[in-house]
Amino acid sequence: MILTFLISLMLLQVPGGDTLSSASLRDPVRANAPERVSPPEENEDDIDVGEIIFEHIGDEYEWHITEWKGKPIAIPLPCIVIDGGVHVFTLHHAEENGYTLNEDGKLVNAATGKRPIDLSITKNVLALMMSSLLLLVVVLLTARWYRRHDALKEAPTGLAALMEPLVMMIHDMARENIGADYRKYSPYLCMAFLWILLNNFLGIMPFFPGGANLTGNIAITLVLALFTFFIVNLNGTKHYYKEIFNPDVPVFLKPVMPVIEVFSAFMKPVSLTIRLFANMLAGHIMILSMVCIIFIMAKYGPLLSGSMTVVSVLFGVFLDALECLVSFIQAYVFTTLSCTYIGLARQKEE
């Protein structure tokens, strides 16, 4: 879908015209061909769609909020590097401290060009801290309601009324897939679902503290998947490992099946990582691409610009609604698969 949309953007560009040379005058076919219409010349005001998209989905050493009278308004974040000592500075003072940004937007030593140990509080790190703190506050406020009320006698209200169906959904999912000892794993599954869901929704928000592309960052989704991987394999039963290393298969398959099963075990976190990362990243790119169409078509006149603005706004609203649905689905799918993998590892021999 993304590839189709990008191709459509390329097709919207009017092809550039050729100047007639003496060789073309000698070519009757080319000489009689209709003259191509040249697009408006590019200037400094033309927007760079790629820069806008990658600036949003990438990580940065400051959090850009907006622009006011041509001046960017951003939150400076502490750059913390270990390079012959601990150096703390903001991005605006990087050169004074002997550092610059490379082509990938990462801090490097200006003299040697080598990357130091980078422990900076970047945009994604700050978003991670804020979303985790927000989730903690939500959970504690929900728990406070249950401490102060008897849930058997009165229905939850407010925030507790919103959280109860989500928590019970994961609780029932764990009970059905894992079995008798499901309570041991419910806290992790509930945390994973709520954290992914919260960050998916925050990523859609176009204003601070939203807009960070946490779940569209493969490093974040990889860590979540590794949590599931270690929980599965550290809590696997003897039957689980027997099925991997000594399955009940014909003798000629005995040497082959363990290799396949081990490979399958390592592919599970890979599939969890890529599924969440790719879907959320694609959603962000699609929404930003739709918005950028408005500015791309601005130089082609009011008629085309106005019509494409209407189309872009309508499709943008549709994609935002679709992204809300995808945000819930991806959190649910990640939790369901994690729950299923844990349940398979906890099976006992019948």
C-alpha positions as a printed Julia matrix, in Angstrom:
350×3 Matrix{Float64}:
   0.0     0.0     0.0
   2.85    2.38    0.84
   4.68    1.51   -2.37
   1.54    2.16   -4.42
   1.04    5.53   -2.77
   4.65    6.61   -3.31
   4.4     5.61   -6.97
   1.23    7.72   -7.21
   3.14   10.69   -5.81
   5.81   10.21   -8.47
   3.15   10.09  -11.17
   1.65   13.37   -9.95
   4.86   15.17  -10.89
   4.66   16.67  -14.39
   7.59   15.35  -16.5
  10.27   17.85  -17.32
  10.6    19.22  -20.85
  13.49   18.65  -23.28
  15.15   21.5   -25.13
  15.27   21.02  -28.9
  18.78   20.64  -30.22
  20.1    20.3   -33.76
  19.88   16.51  -33.44
  16.18   16.7   -32.56
  15.52   18.97  -35.52
  16.89   16.26  -37.79
  14.47   13.76  -36.22
  11.04   14.34  -37.82
   9.26   12.21  -35.22
  10.68   14.17  -32.35
  10.31   17.48  -34.16
   6.6    16.91  -34.73
   5.95   15.62  -31.22
   3.95   17.93  -28.93
   6.04   20.07  -26.65
   6.15   18.92  -23.05
   4.96   21.23  -20.33
   7.73   22.0   -17.86
   6.86   22.12  -14.18
   7.54   25.19  -12.11
  11.2    25.52  -11.25
  12.16   24.26   -7.85
  13.06   26.87   -5.3
  14.02   27.03   -1.67
  10.35   27.13   -0.63
   9.69   23.62   -2.01
   9.18   21.19    0.83
  11.27   18.07    1.22
   8.71   15.31    1.85
  11.37   12.75    2.72
  12.92   15.06    5.31
   9.51   15.75    6.91
   8.62   12.05    7.11
  11.97   10.82    8.37
  12.22   13.7    10.85
   8.95   12.51   12.38
   9.67    8.78   12.44
  13.32    9.15   13.43
  14.94    9.86   16.78
  16.38   13.28   17.61
  18.42   15.06   20.26
  15.68   17.66   20.72
  11.89   17.57   20.63
  10.55   19.91   17.96
   7.2    21.41   18.98
   6.28   23.95   16.29
   7.49   27.11   14.57
   6.59   30.65   15.55
   7.34   33.54   13.18
   9.81   31.41   11.28
  11.68   30.3    14.39
  11.54   26.68   15.56
  10.3    26.01   19.09
  11.9    22.87   20.49
  12.69   21.26   23.83
  16.48   20.88   24.17
  17.4    17.45   25.52
  20.61   16.52   27.35
  23.27   14.86   25.22
  25.26   12.52   27.46
  28.35   10.9    25.93
  31.23    8.93   27.41
  34.42    9.65   25.47
  37.44    9.95   27.71
  35.1    11.16   30.4
  31.44   12.04   30.76
  30.28   15.02   28.71
  26.82   16.57   29.12
  25.58   19.28   26.77
  22.68   20.18   24.49
  22.7    19.85   20.72
  23.24   23.61   20.25
  26.51   23.34   22.2
  27.75   20.14   20.55
  30.42   21.86   18.45
  31.75   23.7    21.49
  32.27   20.32   23.15
  33.94   18.78   20.1
  31.03   16.79   18.65
  28.95   16.94   15.52
  26.22   14.94   13.8
  27.02   12.37   11.12
  24.87   11.53    8.09
  22.64    9.32   10.25
  21.99   12.15   12.7
  24.12   10.57   15.46
  26.72   12.31   17.59
  30.32   11.67   16.58
  33.65   13.07   17.71
  34.37   16.0    15.39
  38.11   15.32   15.41
  38.15   11.53   14.92
  34.73   10.92   13.36
  34.15    8.02   15.77
  30.98    7.48   17.74
  31.29    7.76   21.54
  29.22    5.79   24.03
  25.94    7.67   23.64
  23.62    7.75   26.67
  21.69   10.82   25.58
  18.08   11.49   26.56
  16.72   11.61   23.01
  13.16   12.25   21.87
  12.27    8.54   21.99
  13.89    8.08   25.4
  11.95   11.01   26.84
   8.73    9.69   25.26
   9.47    6.27   26.77
   9.88    7.8    30.23
   6.73    9.92   29.97
   4.52    7.12   28.63
   5.75    4.67   31.25
   5.11    7.24   34.0
   1.66    7.96   32.57
   0.82    4.25   32.49
   2.01    3.88   36.09
  -0.25    6.75   37.18
  -3.23    5.23   35.34
  -2.68    1.81   36.94
  -2.23    3.28   40.45
  -5.36    5.42   40.14
  -7.31    2.37   39.0
  -5.97    0.32   41.9
  -6.9     3.11   44.34
 -10.54    2.92   43.24
 -10.63   -0.82   43.97
  -9.0    -0.29   47.37
 -11.68    2.2    48.34
 -14.72    0.39   46.89
 -16.22   -3.06   46.94
 -16.27   -4.19   43.31
 -18.77   -6.93   44.17
 -21.36   -4.39   45.29
 -20.87   -1.45   42.92
 -19.77   -1.02   39.33
 -16.49    0.81   38.71
 -16.69    4.43   37.59
 -14.37    6.86   35.88
 -10.94    5.56   34.98
 -11.59    2.19   36.62
 -14.6     1.67   34.34
 -12.33    2.17   31.32
  -9.52   -0.07   32.57
 -11.57   -3.0    33.89
 -12.73   -4.42   30.52
  -9.2    -4.14   29.09
  -7.62   -5.87   32.08
 -10.3    -8.57   32.2
  -9.88   -9.21   28.48
  -6.17   -9.96   28.93
  -6.9   -11.89   32.14
  -9.37  -14.17   30.32
  -6.99  -14.55   27.39
  -4.22  -15.73   29.7
  -6.51  -18.17   31.5
  -7.69  -19.76   28.24
  -4.25  -20.09   26.63
  -1.87  -20.74   29.52
  -3.85  -22.82   31.98
  -3.85  -23.18   35.74
  -0.81  -20.98   36.48
  -1.95  -18.11   34.23
  -1.9   -15.6    37.12
   1.89  -15.75   37.11
   2.02  -14.28   33.59
  -1.04  -12.01   33.57
   0.84   -8.94   34.92
   3.38   -9.05   32.09
   0.73   -9.62   29.43
  -1.43   -6.82   30.81
   1.54   -4.46   31.01
   2.6    -5.26   27.42
  -0.89   -4.69   26.05
  -1.52   -1.41   27.89
   1.96   -0.04   27.19
   1.8    -0.79   23.47
  -1.75    0.54   23.21
  -0.87    3.76   25.05
   2.21    4.44   22.93
   0.38    3.61   19.72
  -2.22    6.27   20.56
   0.39    8.79   21.71
   2.25    8.3    18.42
  -0.84    9.38   16.47
  -1.2    12.64   18.43
   0.37   15.43   16.34
   1.26   17.61   19.33
   3.4    17.31   22.46
   3.59   14.97   24.38
   2.48   12.88   21.42
   4.11   12.44   18.06
   7.03   10.2    19.07
   7.41    7.08   16.99
   8.1     4.63   19.81
   6.31    1.52   18.58
   7.51    2.33   15.07
  11.08    2.02   16.35
  12.46   -1.47   15.8
  14.71   -1.25   18.89
  11.66   -0.77   21.12
   9.66   -3.6    19.55
  12.7    -5.87   19.69
  13.05   -5.36   23.45
   9.36   -6.15   23.96
   9.7    -9.29   21.85
  12.8   -10.38   23.79
  10.83  -10.12   27.04
   8.33  -12.59   25.61
  11.16  -14.8    24.28
  12.9   -15.1    27.66
   9.65  -15.62   29.57
   8.7   -18.42   27.18
  12.03  -20.23   27.24
  12.89  -19.73   30.91
   9.51  -21.11   31.96
   9.25  -23.95   29.46
   8.34  -27.41   30.77
  10.24  -30.63   30.14
   7.64  -31.56   27.54
   8.3   -28.27   25.71
  12.04  -28.94   25.44
  11.44  -32.6    24.59
   9.35  -31.52   21.62
  12.22  -29.3    20.48
  15.22  -31.6    20.93
  13.68  -35.09   20.93
  10.3   -34.96   19.17
   8.22  -38.06   18.51
   8.96  -38.32   14.8
  10.36  -41.06   12.53
  14.04  -41.83   13.03
  15.16  -40.28    9.74
  13.66  -36.95   10.86
  15.37  -36.93   14.28
  18.47  -34.96   13.11
  16.38  -32.44   11.16
  13.52  -31.57   13.5
  15.62  -30.05   16.37
  17.21  -27.64   13.89
  13.8   -26.6    12.57
  12.33  -26.26   16.07
  15.25  -24.15   17.36
  15.02  -21.93   14.29
  11.27  -21.61   14.89
  11.85  -20.61   18.52
  14.15  -17.78   17.46
  11.8   -16.65   14.68
   8.96  -16.04   17.14
  10.49  -12.85   18.64
  11.52  -11.76   15.15
   7.93  -12.01   13.93
   6.68  -10.11   17.01
   9.28   -7.4    16.42
   8.67   -6.85   12.72
   4.87   -7.12   12.84
   4.44   -4.33   15.39
   7.26   -2.17   14.03
   6.25   -2.37   10.37
   2.54   -1.78   10.88
   2.96    1.27   13.1
   5.73    2.73   10.94
   3.63    2.28    7.79
   0.69    4.05    9.4
   2.8     7.08   10.31
   4.27    7.31    6.81
   0.86    7.08    5.15
  -0.66    9.84    7.28
   2.31   12.16    6.78
   2.35   11.49    3.04
  -1.31   12.45    2.77
  -0.7    15.71    4.6
   2.32   16.52    2.43
   0.24   16.25   -0.76
  -1.38   19.58    0.18
   1.99   21.36    0.11
   3.3    19.46   -2.89
   0.35   20.53   -5.06
   0.36   24.15   -3.84
   2.64   25.27   -6.68
   0.4    23.83   -9.41
  -2.33   26.42   -9.1
  -5.4    27.0    -6.94
  -7.7    24.58   -8.81
  -5.49   21.52   -8.52
  -4.2    22.55   -5.11
  -7.7    23.11   -3.71
  -9.1    19.84   -5.03
  -6.15   17.81   -3.77
  -6.38   19.54   -0.4
  -9.93   18.28    0.02
  -8.88   14.78   -1.02
  -5.88   14.86    1.32
  -7.91   16.02    4.3
 -10.6    13.38    3.76
  -8.08   10.59    3.3
  -6.07   11.91    6.25
  -9.09   11.74    8.55
  -9.86    8.25    7.27
  -6.27    7.11    7.85
  -6.28    8.6    11.36
  -9.41    6.61   12.21
  -7.91    3.52   10.62
  -4.68    4.03   12.57
  -6.65    4.12   15.84
  -8.13    0.75   14.95
  -4.72   -0.61   13.91
  -3.23    0.64   17.19
  -5.64   -1.49   19.18
  -5.32   -4.49   16.85
  -1.51   -4.49   16.98
  -1.47   -4.3    20.78
  -4.02   -7.14   20.9
  -2.12   -9.28   18.37
   1.22   -8.86   20.18
  -0.39   -9.84   23.49
  -2.33  -12.75   21.97
   0.77  -14.23   20.34
   2.83  -13.77   23.51
   0.09  -15.49   25.48
  -0.05  -18.36   22.95
   3.73  -18.84   23.0
   3.75  -18.96   26.81
   0.85  -21.43   26.77
   2.68  -23.73   24.36
   5.78  -23.65   26.56
   3.71  -24.53   29.67
   2.06  -27.61   28.18
   2.58  -30.89   30.01
   2.84  -34.34   28.54
  -0.5   -36.12   28.46
